[in-house]
Structure formats: structure tokens, C-alpha cells
Amino acid sequence: MATKFQYEARDQVGKVVKGTVAAASESEAAAAVRRRNLTPLDVRKSAGLVAMFSQPIGGGRGKVKKASCKKGEVELFTRQLATMLGAGIPMLEALEILAEQAESPGFGFCLDKVVDDIRNGSDLSKALEPHSRVFSHIYVSMIRAGEVSGQIDIILTRLAEYLEAAAHLRNEIKSAMTYPVISLVLVIGIASFLMIGIVPSFKPVFESLDVELPPLTVVTMDVAFFMKDHWYVIFGAAAALFFAVGAASRTERGAYIKDAITLRVPVFGVLFKKVALSRFARTFSTLVKSGVPILGAMEIVSDTAGNKVISGIVDRAKESVRNGDSLSEPFMDAAVFPPMVVKMMAIGERSGALDALLEKIAEFYDQQVEAEVKGLTAMIEPIMIAVMGFVVGGIVLAVFLPIFKLQEKMSGG
């Protein structure tokens, strides 16, 4: 009995398309999608009352949320699979072993489906395609290149190194952002508590004092009572602004503007730029070294750049290569790419060692990111302490100034 399946696939020009197809099973549905000259990214049963209650716990067949995998589980799987294949263990047997020892149920379910597809004669790359939320586009493309070249174990080792380096880079960014974010939340929280809950209670005390309130106290009291009377407006406006910015950043134009601002923001802009360059160089290098065609590699680099500004430049370079022009020329006009990076790419393009030079660029910027994180951490800590002291100290000073003024009046009298 045929069942309707929803699919998400990539056409021959790289555009993501969606649709439905009728088939007896998920593997047949994926095959039907491929017969339409499409590369399936996600295939699952159409939503419906019957489909909803017939799906296994944990998600639809062939679709596992990335959140169901533990942190680092895909990297570990890739490294172990490369080791087992290098030791001469057959692919199917290696995957069965790794599926049995999967830590999270979601990832184990995903690997079980991969094992079933391979047992039915599918290639590894085709078996991984429906699980795009676990195995990314770059992952599948590199596996496919390894199958074509017959060096699947070597490609898996490179892929594991790429995933581990990318994870290390993400951890560097998290360590750089955690302290300032927590400090900022604490500053806002403490200041709001003092202004809304503490400062207004001093109004009767100030009214009983026969002194003229200092300007700092007057301003602080006015702000405190405004916040106390309109706190729901302030927090509501802040929440509305947050969601409005989030919604705008999900549009094509909004995402581009957000990423452009990110690269120019004071203090952190330099770090974000180095992270983007490192990700670009490492992804491009890994794909080219693995045998992925240059145009296909550039398409993947554009999709996984993580920054719309970088993606736009890569797209222009892709068109340049497609027209038979130089790869590095479009990067020369982009302020995001330093002259050193562009010249190294040009040398690599001429010498045929583009992958090696891109890897050198990635290693250089990885070191730069690490140094930048250490520098930012050392710089931000005293800055945030100073900001907290200025805000809290200013509020406390505004409260005590009238008392000091009263003491001066009494001692002078």
C-alpha cells in the first residue's frame, strides 16, 4: 500500500525544494526523489492522524532531531568508523557495532535506519542523506567523494578532524561570550531590583529631610518611579524588540544586515570575523582535499559559512569559476577577506595546492581566535566589574547624597 511521504531535496543547481511522493517505504520514496534528479535531504511520512499515531516514539522514520544526539556523538562515531574501516572491518559490520553502542536513543535509531538501508544495497552516502538533521550536507558530500575515490577511511578521518576542529571553535566562542552575557544579566538584574524595589522606598525619608535634593538623587528617583509604575511596559517593549529582531534576522535581507553588523561590532567584531574566516578556510580545504568538485565545494561552503556576508562573496566567486575566471579575484574586492588570505588563495589556485594553503589559513585563524578569546576574557572582566560598580555605586550614591547634605547643613548650623 502506497503512503505519502514529504521530502526536502536539493536540485541540480543547488536550490532546496520540497514536495510529496507516494511510495511503499521510505527507501522507495528516497529512490523516487532521486529519479526526479533531486538529492534527498529529508524524507518522512506526511503528517496526519494515522501517521502521527503510527510513528515510533522519538520521531518519524529517517528523521532524528539533532537535539536527540549527545554533544560530540557524531564526531566520536566518525572517528570510530574511520578506525574500524582502516582496520579492515566491513562497513556493515562496523555500523552495526556502532549502532549497538550508541549512547542516545535518537542517534541509535538513526544508525539502525542507516544499517537497514545499507543492508538493502544502498551506499553509505545515500543512506545518510535522509538524516540531514544529524549528518550535514558537507558530511554526506565528503562521504560520497570518499566512495568515488575508494578512500572512505581516509575521508572519514579528515571528516572527524574537521568536526572536532569545528567543535573546538564553537567552544572557544562560547567561552568568550559566557562571562560578558552573565555579567550583563547580573548588572541589569541588580540595577532593576534596586530601582524598582529599593529606591522608591526612600521617598518618605527624603520628604522628611529639610534639604534640597541633589540633581543626581532627583534624576534617580524619577527614573525609579517611572520603572516602578511602568515596569511591564519596559520589559514588554524589551521582549517585543527581542522577538522583532529575531524575526527580522530570519529574512534574507535581515540576516545579511545582522551578519554585516556582527562583523563590525566593537570589541567582538574582530573575533567574529576571525571565526568566520577560520570556518570558511577549514570547510573549503576539507572539501577540496577530499575530492569534492570545486563548484560543489563552494556551494557547500556558502551554505555552511554561518555568515551571509561571507556566503554572498563565495557565491560571487562560484559564478566567477563557473564562467572560467579566477577564483580569488572576487575575494580581492571584499573588505572581509584580508590581503594575506586572498594572496594565499591566488597562489594555491595557480600552484594546485589550494587545499594545503587553505588549511594553513584555517590553522592561523584558529590560533588567532584562541589568542583573541584569551585577550577578550582578560579585558572584559575588569570592564564588567567597572560597569557594575558604576551602575550600583551611582544608585547608592544618589540615595546617600541627601543624608550627607543634611549632615553638612546640621554641622554648619
N, C-alpha and C positions, 0 to 999 in steps of 0.2 A: 504493500500500500504506500503510495507516494505521500510524502509530507512536505509541507512548505518550509524552506529554510531562508533565513535572511543572511545576506552576505555583504561584506565590505571588502573591496578589492582595489587593486591598482592597475590602471590600463597601460597601454604601451608607451604613452607619453608621460607616465608617472602620476596622473591625476587619480585621486581616490574617488571611487564610485560605489554606490550602494544599490541593492536590489533584492529580489527574491527569486528562488528557483525551487522547482519541485523535484524531489528525489526520494529514494527509499532509505538512504542513510546519509550521515554527514560526509563520509568519504566520497560517496557518489555525488553529493551536492558540490563538494570542492572540485571534483573532476569536471562537473558540468560548467562550473565557473571558469575553469581553465580552458575549456573548449570554446569559450567566448573570447579567448585571447586576453584574459584577465589573470592577474596574480592574486589569489585569495589571501586576505589578511585576517578575516574573522568570519567564520561560518557557524550559525546556530539556528535552532528551531525558531520559527516565528512565534511571537508572543500570543498567547491565547489561553483560555481557561484549561483546555486539555493539556497544552504544552506546559503551562505553569505547574500543574499538579503531577505531571508525569516526569518532570526533570528531576535528576538526582539532587540530593542536598548538596549545596556548595556551588551551584551554578549550572548553566546549561552545558551540554556535551561539547567539548572542544573550546570552551571559553572559561578561563580562570582569571579572576581579578588579580592584579599584581599584588594587592594588599594581602592575598592569601599566602604568599610566599614570604618566608622569613628573610630578614636582611642578610644579604650575602649568599643566599642559597643558590641562585643561578650561577654566580661566579664559582662557587665550590663545585657545583655539578659540572660546569665546563672544564674545570681543571681536572677533576677525577675522570671524566670521559676521555680527555686527551691522554691521560696517563694510561688508562686501560687499553685504549686503542693502540698506543705506542708499544704496549707490552704484548700485543698480538691477540688480545681478546676480541672475538667477533662483536660487531656493532650491536646486534640484537641482544646478545647475552649481557653486554656491558650496560645497556639501557635497562634491562630487566633488573639487574642488581641495583642500579641507582634508583629505580622506581621503588623498589622494596625498602630502601633505606632513607627515602625522602622524609624529612622531619615534619613538614607541614602537610596536612591532608590535601589542601588545594594543589600544591605542587606535585604530590604523588598522583593525584587524579589526572593531572595534565600529562605526566610522564606515562601513565597507563595508556592514555589515548594515543600518544606517540608510538609506544611499543606496538599497539594493535595495528596502527597504520603501516608500520614497517614490516610487521609480520604478514600483512596483506600485500606486500610488494612495493610499498611506497619508498621513495628516497627520504633521507633524514630531513632535508630542507623542505620538502613538500609536507612531511609530517608535522613540522614545526610551524608552518605558515598559519594554520587556523588559530594558533595560540599566541597571537600578536601582542597580547597584554602581558605575556611572560617573556616571550622571545621576540625582541625588537626586529625592525626591518633590517638594520645593519647586521644583526645576529644571523638571520636567515640568509642574507646575501653572501656573507662570508662563508657560511656552511655550503651554500651552493657552489661558490668558487672553489672550495676545497674538494667537493665531489668531482668537479670538472677536471681539476688538476691532479687528482689522486693523492692529495696531501692533506687529508682531512684531519689527521692527528696534529700536524704542524699548524694548520689553520686554527684548530681548537686551542692550541697552546697560545697562539697570538691573540685569539679572542679572549681567553682567560686573562692574559696580561692587560689587554685593553679594558676589560670590565673592572679589573682590580685597580688600575690607574684612575679610571673614571670615578670609582667609589672613593678612592683616596682624595681626589679633587673635591668631591661633594662634602666629604668630612672636613676638609680644610675650610670650605666656605661656611659650613655650619658652626665651626669653632670660632670663626671670625665674627659671625653675626649674633651668636647666642648672648654674649655678655652685653653688648650695647642694647639689644632688644629687651632683655630682662631689666637692665638698669633704667631704661626709658620708661618701662611699665611701672617700675617702683617709684620713679620720680613723679609720674603723673598720678599714681595712686595715692602716694603720701600727700602731695600738694592738694589733690581733690578732697581728701579726708580732712586736712587742716582747714581748707577754705570753706567747706560745706558744714562740717561738724563741730569745729572748734572756734574759729574766728568770730562767727556771729554771736556766740555766747558772751563775748566781751563787750557787746554794745551797752548793756546796762552799767557796766563798770566805767566805760568811757563817758557815759552821760552824767554819772555822778561826780566825775572829776571836773573841777572848775578850771580847765585849761583848754586852750585851742589845740585841736588835734593836728599833728604834723601832716604834711601832704601825703607822705608815704602811707600813713595809717588811714587817711581818708580814702585814698585810692584802693587800698587793700580791702577795707570794709565794704566799699561799693561793689567791688568785684565779688567778694564773698557772698553778699546778699543776693547779687544777681545770679550767681551759681546756685545758691540755695533755693531761690524761687523758680529758677528755670533749668534745673539740672536735667530734667527729662528732655528739654529742647536741645541742650548742648550734647548730651550723649546720643540722642536720636539723630541729630544732624551729623555727628561723627560717624555713626553706624551707616547712615544713608550715603555719606561721602565714600566710605569704605566700599560699600557694595556697588556704588555707581562707578568708582574707579575700576573695580573688578570686572564689572560688566563691559565697560569701555575697552579694557585691555584684552577682552576676548574677541573683539572685532579686529579685522586685518589692519586697519589704519590705527586703531588704538594700541594694538600690540606693538606696532612699529614705533609709535611715539614713546610708549613706555620704555622700550628697549633702548631707544636713542637717548632718552633722559638718563637711563641707568648707566650708560657708558660715560656720561658727563657729570654725574652727581659728585659733589665734593667728597673728598676722602675715600669713599668706597668705589668711585667710578674707575679709578686706576686698577683696583683689584678685579672688578667685574670684567674689564677689558682684557686683562691677562688671562683670566679664566676662559673667556670666550675664544681667545687665540689658541690657548692650550687645547681646548676641546676640538676646535677646528683642525689643528695640525695633527693631533693624535688620531682622530677619526679618519681623516683623509689618508694619512700614512698607513694606517692599519688596513684600510680597504685596498689601496693600490698595491701594497706588499702582498696581500692575499690573492691578488689576481683579478679583482673586480674591475671591469672596464672603466675607463676614466670618466665617461659620461654618467654611467650608473653610480660610480663612487661619488661624483659631485652632487648628484640628485639626493643621495642618502645624506651627505654632509650638510646639504641645505636643509633637509627635513629635521636633522638632529642637532643643528647648531645651537639651539636654545636661545637664539637672539635674532630677531627679524632683520636687523641691520646687516649682520653677517650673512644671513640667508639670502638677502637681496643681492649682495655683492657676489656670492657664489653662483647665483642664478645667472647674473650677467657674464661671469667667467665661463659658465657652462655653454651659453649661447656663443661666446667667442670661440670656444673649442669646436663647437658644432659647425661653425662657419669656417673652420680651418685656420683661425687666428691664434695668437699666443694665449696661453693660459694665464700668465702672470700680468698681462697688460691691464685688464680691468681692475686688478688689485692696486695698481700704481696710483689710480685716481681716488682711492678710498682712504680717508684720513684714519680709519680704524686700524689699518694694517701698516705697521712701521716699515720704513725703507729696508731695514735688515731682513725682515720676513719676505718682502716682495723680491729682493735681490737673490735670496737663497732659493726661493721657488723658481726664479728665472734660470739660475744656474742648474738646479736639479732637472728642470724641463729640458735644457739643452744637453745635459750630460747623461740623461736617462736614469739619474739617481734621485728622482723626486721623492720617493718614499723614504729614503735614508735621510735626506735633508729635512723633510717634514718631521721626521721622528726627532731629529736634533732640536728643531724649533719647539716641539712639544716638551721635550726634556728641559730645555732652557726656561720655558714659561712655567713649567711645574715648579722649578726651583724658585722662580720669581714670585709665584703665588705663595709658596711656603714662607719666603722671607717677608712678603707683604703682610701676610697674616700675623706673623710674629711682631712686626713693626706696628700694625694697627692695634693689636691687643695691648702692647706696651703703651701706646699713645692714648687709646680710648679710655683706659681705666682711670687715669688722673683727670681726664676731661669730664667724664661722667660724675666722678666724685665732686669736682668743682661745680658742675651744673646743679647737682643735688644740694650741695652746700649753699649755693647762691639762692636757689628757689626756697628751700626750707628756712635758711637763715634770714632771707628777706621777709618772709611771713612772720617769723618770731620777732625780728627787729621791729616790724610795724606794730606788733602787739605791745612791746615793751617801751617803745619811744614815749608814749603819753605818760607812763609811770616815771620815766627818767625826767621828763619835762616838769611833772608835778613836784618831784624832789627838788629840782633846781628852783622852782617858784617858792617852795616852803623854806628852803635854806636861804634864799635871797630875802624873804620876808622876815 
